Amino acid sequence: MTQARRAPGPRGDFLLGSTLDFKERPLRFIRYMADAYGDVSRFRVGPTYWYLLNHPEDIRDAMTRKSHIFLKPEIAKRLWEKFLGDGLLTTEGETWKRQHDLVLPAFHRQRIEAYGKVMVDYTHRMLDQWEEGAELDIDSEFVTLTLEIVAKTLFDADVREGSAAVGEAMEILNKEMLEHIHQPIPVPRWWPSARNKRKLGAIQTIENIVRGLIDERRESGEDRGDLLSMLLLAKDENGDSLNDREIRDQAMTLIFAGHETTAHAMTWSWYLLANHPEIVARLQDDLDRVTGGERLTTKHLSELPYLEQMVHESMRILPSVWVFIKQPTEDVVYRDILIPKGATVLMSPYVTHHDARWFPSPETFDPDRFSKERVREIPKGAYFPFSGGQRICIGKSFALMEMRLILGSMLQRHTPTLKEGYEFSAVAELALHPDGPLPIKVRPRKES
């Protein structure tokens, strides 16, 4: 057996390694890592080495066959503990399985399809407020819309009054938690710094809304058939119910995971469509033909394959979840390179999705890559916007349906147009999102 070798990578600064390069331009830096050092590379963040996997075979292996070895890293647990507690995103093993089994019924296909009407109705409610020629920040519009949808579908709650506060709190959490990742020696959570106070205040803002929903439902005892009712009434195989803390953690997790990444994904879709009128025309022709001018519904989606292909292609080019972080519990070897137990391991959809070996002309926006004929050419493990294996995002089907219904409904009434002079700029924080507002100009379709 050949002895495993050390992963290649940059030497970096004597004290900080590549911390500043990774912090200042993370997308550029990890693409450079893959291009310069191959499919398994490493760089130093402070005193520790971080590894980057970029070959589909290795990514798939880590997420499926070795998923019991590649667990959530300590850094993630430290970041999310105060915010998400012991929710689906942070737990492992039997605890995760118990929670997953309790939450899964809310995401069964039949129930997800029932959410479709809310998604479409809320989208048209948003569009009814748009005025022709107005300039809007489309990312802000999507963040508000998806928050309202996830609150209504999963918790049967109207959060329109609190959506702005939640959006602001989420922005604070994104920035503060990213700073924690980049600090080689993190500031203790108990330290009364301005940063910690901002983070705790943001968490409290969201938690107040969640606890209000839980308290109101417990008091009424009403079963509304939504996820919150399921969580309150659910019993595990031992006959035990979830306590308020467990319900709070799941609710916080699903609100966090269920709206912002989907919102940014739709923002990038709208941006890409605004730059490709020929794709917009094809989509609008399909929508007109299939719906006959009626509102888009879930029953139409099976007849709109190009709409689904467009959603997948936009998530390939600009995946809102741009990196997954894992930590192996034992030594592993990929490409004859040793990754030691406890190392931080990155797998980046953004990097792998832009690898010309798996996606020829990777910068070209081409929804036909995901056509029934061509999608077989994509290696397993090369496309993973929702992660993979048993830890694949539980809300994947929810998000894909939501994106198709919202974007399709918008295309029925509007043509994507950017504000003149807008220059693309993205920021890779906890999610990949626009650097500041992404301004559009409202342009209704006259014939609609």
NORPE-V316666 format. One record per pair of residues at least 4 apart in sequence whose ideal C-beta (glycine too) atoms are under 8 Angstrom apart, sorted by sequence separation. I is the first residue (numbers start at 1). J is the second residue. D is the distance in whole Angstrom. If there is no record, write none. Layout:
BEGIN
I,J,D
I,J,D
END
This chain:
BEGIN
12,16,7
13,17,6
16,20,6
18,22,5
19,23,6
20,24,6
21,25,7
22,26,6
25,29,5
26,30,6
27,31,6
28,32,6
29,33,6
30,34,7
31,35,6
32,36,6
33,37,6
34,38,7
37,41,4
44,48,7
45,49,8
54,58,8
55,59,7
56,60,6
57,61,6
58,62,6
59,63,6
60,64,6
61,65,5
62,66,5
63,67,6
66,70,6
72,76,5
73,77,7
74,78,6
75,79,6
76,80,6
77,81,6
79,83,8
80,84,4
81,85,7
86,90,6
87,91,7
91,95,4
92,96,5
93,97,7
94,98,6
95,99,7
96,100,6
97,101,6
98,102,7
99,103,6
100,104,6
103,107,7
104,108,7
107,111,7
108,112,7
109,113,6
110,114,7
111,115,7
112,116,8
115,119,6
116,120,6
117,121,6
118,122,6
119,123,6
120,124,7
121,125,6
122,126,7
123,127,6
124,128,6
125,129,7
126,130,7
130,134,6
136,140,8
137,141,7
138,142,6
139,143,6
140,144,6
141,145,6
142,146,6
143,147,6
144,148,6
145,149,6
146,150,6
147,151,6
148,152,6
149,153,6
150,154,6
151,155,5
152,156,6
159,163,5
162,166,6
163,167,6
164,168,6
165,169,6
166,170,6
167,171,7
168,172,7
169,173,6
170,174,6
171,175,7
172,176,6
173,177,6
174,178,6
175,179,7
176,180,7
177,181,7
178,182,7
179,183,6
183,187,7
187,191,5
192,196,7
193,197,7
194,198,6
195,199,7
196,200,6
197,201,6
198,202,6
199,203,7
200,204,6
201,205,7
202,206,7
203,207,6
204,208,6
205,209,7
206,210,6
207,211,6
208,212,6
209,213,7
210,214,7
211,215,6
212,216,6
213,217,6
214,218,6
215,219,6
216,220,6
217,221,8
224,228,8
225,229,6
226,230,7
227,231,6
228,232,6
229,233,6
230,234,6
235,239,5
236,240,5
242,246,4
243,247,7
244,248,6
245,249,6
246,250,7
247,251,6
248,252,6
249,253,6
250,254,6
251,255,6
252,256,6
253,257,6
254,258,5
255,259,7
256,260,7
257,261,7
258,262,7
259,263,6
260,264,7
261,265,6
262,266,7
263,267,6
264,268,7
265,269,7
266,270,6
267,271,6
268,272,6
269,273,6
270,274,6
271,275,7
272,276,6
276,280,7
277,281,6
278,282,7
279,283,6
280,284,6
281,285,6
282,286,7
283,287,6
284,288,6
285,289,6
286,290,6
287,291,6
288,292,8
291,295,7
296,300,6
300,304,6
304,308,7
305,309,6
306,310,6
307,311,7
308,312,7
309,313,6
310,314,6
311,315,7
312,316,6
313,317,7
314,318,6
315,319,5
328,332,5
333,337,7
339,343,5
348,352,6
349,353,5
350,354,7
351,355,7
355,359,7
356,360,6
367,371,8
370,374,7
371,375,6
374,378,8
378,382,5
384,388,5
387,391,6
388,392,5
392,396,6
395,399,5
396,400,6
397,401,6
398,402,6
399,403,6
400,404,7
401,405,6
402,406,6
403,407,6
404,408,6
405,409,6
406,410,6
407,411,6
408,412,7
409,413,7
410,414,5
411,415,8
418,422,5
428,432,5
429,433,7
434,438,4
444,448,7
12,17,4
13,18,7
34,39,7
36,41,8
44,49,6
45,50,5
53,58,5
54,59,8
61,66,6
62,67,7
72,77,6
80,85,8
84,89,6
85,90,7
86,91,5
91,96,4
106,111,6
107,112,6
136,141,6
150,155,8
152,157,6
191,196,6
192,197,7
217,222,7
224,229,5
235,240,6
242,247,5
288,293,7
291,296,6
315,320,7
333,338,6
334,339,7
347,352,8
353,358,8
354,359,7
356,361,7
361,366,7
369,374,6
370,375,5
378,383,6
387,392,5
411,416,8
427,432,7
12,18,4
13,19,7
43,49,7
44,50,7
53,59,6
84,90,5
105,111,7
130,136,7
151,157,5
152,158,7
180,186,5
187,193,6
190,196,8
223,229,5
235,241,5
273,279,6
301,307,7
332,338,8
333,339,7
339,345,6
352,358,7
353,359,6
356,362,5
368,374,6
369,375,7
386,392,5
387,393,6
393,399,7
426,432,6
427,433,6
12,19,8
13,20,7
22,29,5
34,41,7
42,49,5
43,50,6
62,69,8
63,70,7
80,87,8
151,158,7
159,166,7
180,187,8
189,196,6
217,224,8
222,229,7
234,241,7
273,280,5
301,308,7
331,338,6
332,339,5
355,362,7
381,388,7
386,393,4
426,433,7
427,434,7
10,18,6
21,29,5
22,30,8
33,41,5
42,50,6
62,70,5
88,96,7
91,99,6
151,159,4
187,195,7
233,241,8
234,242,6
242,250,8
331,339,7
354,362,4
426,434,6
427,435,5
9,18,8
12,21,7
42,51,5
43,52,8
53,62,6
80,89,6
81,90,7
86,95,7
187,196,7
232,241,8
287,296,7
291,300,6
331,340,6
353,362,7
354,363,7
369,378,7
425,434,7
426,435,6
33,43,6
41,51,7
42,52,7
80,90,5
148,158,8
223,233,6
232,242,8
273,283,8
290,300,5
331,341,5
359,369,7
386,396,4
425,435,4
10,21,8
18,29,7
40,51,7
41,52,5
88,99,5
148,159,6
217,228,6
231,242,6
328,339,6
330,341,5
425,436,7
40,52,7
87,99,7
88,100,6
147,159,6
148,160,6
217,229,7
328,340,8
329,341,6
40,53,6
41,54,8
77,90,6
86,99,8
290,303,5
328,341,6
329,342,8
386,399,8
29,43,8
39,53,7
40,54,8
76,90,7
214,228,7
218,232,7
290,304,6
328,342,7
39,54,5
40,55,8
88,103,6
126,141,6
148,163,6
213,228,6
217,232,6
232,247,7
327,342,6
328,343,7
38,54,8
39,55,4
147,163,5
179,195,7
231,247,5
327,343,7
422,438,7
72,89,8
287,304,7
327,344,6
328,345,7
422,439,6
34,52,6
40,58,7
72,90,6
126,144,8
214,232,8
286,304,6
327,345,7
33,52,5
39,58,7
126,145,5
144,163,5
147,166,6
176,195,6
228,247,8
231,250,6
325,344,6
326,345,5
359,378,7
34,54,4
72,92,6
144,164,8
147,167,7
231,251,7
286,306,6
287,307,7
325,345,7
358,378,6
418,438,8
419,439,4
22,43,7
71,92,5
286,307,7
325,346,6
326,347,7
358,379,6
418,439,7
419,440,6
420,441,8
21,43,8
30,52,6
123,145,7
176,198,6
177,199,7
324,346,7
418,440,6
419,441,5
10,33,8
22,45,7
122,145,6
144,167,6
176,199,4
228,251,7
283,306,6
323,346,5
324,347,5
359,382,7
417,440,6
418,441,7
9,33,7
143,167,5
282,306,6
283,307,6
323,347,7
324,348,8
358,382,4
416,440,7
417,441,5
18,43,4
19,44,8
323,348,5
324,349,8
358,383,8
417,442,8
10,36,8
17,43,6
18,44,6
19,45,5
122,148,6
172,198,5
173,199,6
176,202,7
218,244,8
322,348,6
323,349,7
417,443,4
10,37,8
17,44,3
18,45,7
19,46,6
122,149,5
140,167,7
143,170,8
172,199,7
227,254,7
283,310,6
322,349,6
323,350,7
355,382,7
416,443,8
9,37,5
16,44,8
17,45,6
22,50,8
321,349,7
322,350,4
414,442,7
415,443,5
8,37,4
17,46,6
172,201,8
173,202,5
353,382,8
414,443,6
415,444,8
7,37,8
8,38,7
16,46,6
119,149,6
122,152,7
172,202,4
173,203,7
214,244,6
319,349,4
352,382,6
353,383,7
414,444,6
415,445,6
12,43,6
118,149,6
279,310,7
319,350,6
352,383,8
413,444,6
414,445,6
9,41,5
12,44,5
169,201,8
170,202,7
318,350,8
352,384,7
353,385,8
413,445,6
7,40,5
8,41,6
9,42,4
10,43,6
169,202,4
214,247,6
316,349,8
412,445,8
7,41,6
8,42,7
9,43,5
115,149,8
118,152,5
119,153,8
168,202,8
169,203,7
214,248,6
315,349,8
319,353,6
349,383,8
7,42,4
9,44,8
118,153,5
349,384,6
413,448,5
169,205,4
170,206,8
317,353,7
349,385,5
412,448,6
168,205,8
169,206,5
211,248,6
214,251,7
273,310,8
316,353,5
317,354,8
347,384,7
115,153,4
210,248,6
213,251,7
166,205,7
9,49,8
165,205,5
166,206,6
207,248,7
210,251,5
269,310,7
7,49,8
210,252,6
269,311,6
272,314,5
166,209,7
316,359,7
7,51,6
207,252,7
210,255,7
269,314,4
272,317,7
317,362,8
206,252,7
265,311,8
268,314,5
272,318,7
317,363,8
162,209,5
268,315,8
271,318,8
106,154,7
317,365,6
206,255,7
265,314,7
268,317,7
159,209,7
206,256,8
265,315,6
268,318,4
314,365,7
268,320,7
313,365,6
265,318,8
313,366,6
316,369,7
265,319,8
313,367,4
265,320,4
312,367,8
157,213,5
264,320,4
313,369,6
310,367,4
312,369,8
313,370,6
155,213,5
262,320,7
309,367,4
312,370,4
261,320,4
309,368,7
261,321,6
309,369,7
324,384,8
306,367,6
309,370,4
308,370,7
309,371,6
324,387,6
321,385,6
320,385,8
321,386,8
305,371,7
319,385,5
321,387,8
305,372,7
316,383,6
156,224,5
316,385,7
156,226,5
315,385,4
155,226,6
312,383,8
154,226,6
155,227,7
156,228,7
153,226,7
154,227,4
155,228,5
156,229,8
154,228,7
350,428,8
350,432,7
170,256,7
279,365,7
279,367,6
166,255,8
276,365,6
311,400,7
83,173,6
170,260,6
275,365,8
308,400,7
311,403,5
272,365,5
311,404,6
83,177,8
155,251,7
308,404,6
311,407,7
80,177,8
307,404,5
310,407,8
79,177,5
154,254,6
301,401,7
304,404,7
307,407,7
79,180,6
307,408,5
78,180,7
79,181,7
298,401,7
301,404,6
150,254,7
151,255,7
154,258,7
301,405,7
304,408,7
75,180,8
150,255,6
323,428,8
75,181,6
322,428,5
82,189,7
298,405,7
301,408,8
78,186,7
147,255,7
150,258,4
297,405,8
300,408,8
318,426,7
150,259,5
296,405,6
322,431,7
149,259,7
321,431,6
322,432,4
78,189,8
320,431,5
321,432,8
146,258,7
147,259,5
296,408,5
320,432,5
146,259,4
147,260,8
296,409,5
319,432,6
320,433,7
146,260,7
295,409,7
318,432,6
143,259,7
146,262,5
147,263,8
296,412,6
82,199,8
143,260,6
146,263,4
295,412,8
82,200,7
145,263,7
83,203,5
106,226,7
142,262,8
143,263,4
146,266,8
265,385,8
82,203,6
106,227,4
142,263,4
143,264,8
287,408,6
291,412,7
142,264,7
83,206,8
103,227,7
106,230,6
139,263,7
142,266,5
287,411,6
288,412,8
105,230,6
139,264,7
142,267,5
283,408,8
287,412,5
103,230,8
284,411,6
102,230,7
103,231,7
139,267,4
142,270,8
283,411,6
284,412,7
102,231,7
138,267,6
280,411,7
284,415,8
102,234,5
138,270,5
138,271,8
102,236,7
265,399,7
269,403,7
273,407,8
101,236,8
280,415,6
48,184,8
257,393,7
280,416,6
45,182,8
46,183,8
47,184,6
258,395,6
262,399,5
266,403,6
270,407,7
46,184,2
98,236,6
257,395,6
261,399,8
265,403,6
269,407,6
273,411,8
277,415,8
45,184,6
46,185,7
102,242,7
258,398,7
262,402,6
266,406,6
270,410,8
254,395,7
258,399,8
262,403,7
266,407,6
274,416,4
273,416,4
274,417,6
275,418,8
274,418,5
271,416,8
270,416,5
99,246,8
103,250,6
271,418,7
102,250,8
99,250,7
103,254,8
271,424,7
293,448,8
23,182,4
22,182,7
85,245,7
86,246,7
284,445,7
87,249,4
88,250,7
19,182,6
85,248,7
86,249,5
87,250,5
90,253,8
271,434,8
85,249,3
89,253,5
268,432,8
19,184,6
84,249,6
87,252,6
88,253,5
87,253,3
88,254,8
267,433,7
274,440,7
85,252,7
87,254,8
89,256,8
264,431,5
267,434,6
271,438,6
16,184,7
84,252,5
89,257,6
264,432,6
83,252,7
84,253,5
88,257,8
264,433,5
261,431,5
264,434,8
270,440,7
124,295,7
260,431,6
267,438,6
84,256,7
83,256,7
120,295,6
120,296,6
120,297,7
117,297,7
116,297,6
116,298,4
113,298,5
76,325,6
75,325,7
178,429,5
73,325,5
178,430,6
72,325,8
73,326,6
74,327,7
149,402,7
177,430,6
72,326,7
73,327,4
175,429,7
71,326,7
72,327,7
174,429,5
70,326,4
71,327,6
146,402,7
174,430,5
70,327,7
71,328,8
173,430,8
174,431,7
70,328,5
71,329,6
69,328,5
69,329,5
69,330,6
145,406,7
66,328,8
69,332,7
62,326,7
142,406,8
66,332,7
75,344,7
62,332,8
73,344,6
61,334,8
70,345,7
58,334,4
58,335,7
55,334,7
55,335,7
53,334,7
119,401,7
123,405,7
127,409,8
62,345,7
115,398,7
119,402,5
123,406,5
127,410,7
63,347,8
130,414,8
135,419,6
62,347,7
112,397,6
116,401,6
120,405,5
124,409,6
112,398,5
115,401,8
119,405,5
120,406,8
123,409,5
127,413,6
107,394,6
115,402,8
119,406,6
123,410,7
127,414,7
51,339,5
59,347,5
107,395,6
109,397,7
113,401,7
112,401,6
116,405,6
120,409,5
124,413,8
104,394,7
107,397,6
103,394,6
107,398,6
51,343,6
53,345,6
30,323,7
50,343,7
51,344,7
52,345,8
53,346,7
54,347,8
59,352,7
40,334,5
49,343,6
50,344,4
51,345,5
52,346,5
53,347,5
54,348,7
100,394,7
139,433,6
27,322,7
39,334,8
40,335,5
48,343,8
49,344,8
50,345,7
51,346,7
52,347,8
139,434,5
26,322,8
39,335,6
48,344,7
50,346,6
52,348,7
56,352,7
26,323,8
38,335,7
40,337,4
54,351,6
140,437,7
54,352,6
139,437,7
40,339,7
45,344,8
52,351,7
139,438,5
137,437,4
138,438,5
54,355,7
137,438,6
138,439,8
56,358,6
137,439,6
138,440,5
136,439,7
137,440,8
135,439,5
136,440,6
135,440,7
88,394,6
135,441,6
136,442,6
134,441,7
135,442,8
133,441,7
134,442,5
133,442,6
132,442,6
133,443,8
131,442,6
132,443,7
130,442,5
132,444,6
130,444,8
30,346,7
34,351,5
30,348,6
63,381,8
31,350,8
30,350,8
31,351,5
60,380,5
61,381,8
30,351,5
34,355,7
60,381,3
63,384,7
57,379,8
59,381,4
67,389,5
27,350,6
31,354,7
56,379,4
58,381,8
59,382,8
67,390,6
56,380,6
57,381,6
63,387,6
64,388,6
67,391,6
56,381,3
59,384,7
63,388,4
64,389,4
55,381,8
56,382,4
63,389,4
64,390,8
60,388,7
63,391,7
4,333,5
59,388,7
63,392,8
7,337,5
5,336,6
6,337,7
7,338,7
4,336,6
5,337,6
6,338,7
7,339,7
4,337,6
5,338,7
2,336,6
4,338,4
27,426,7
27,428,5
26,428,5
27,432,8
END
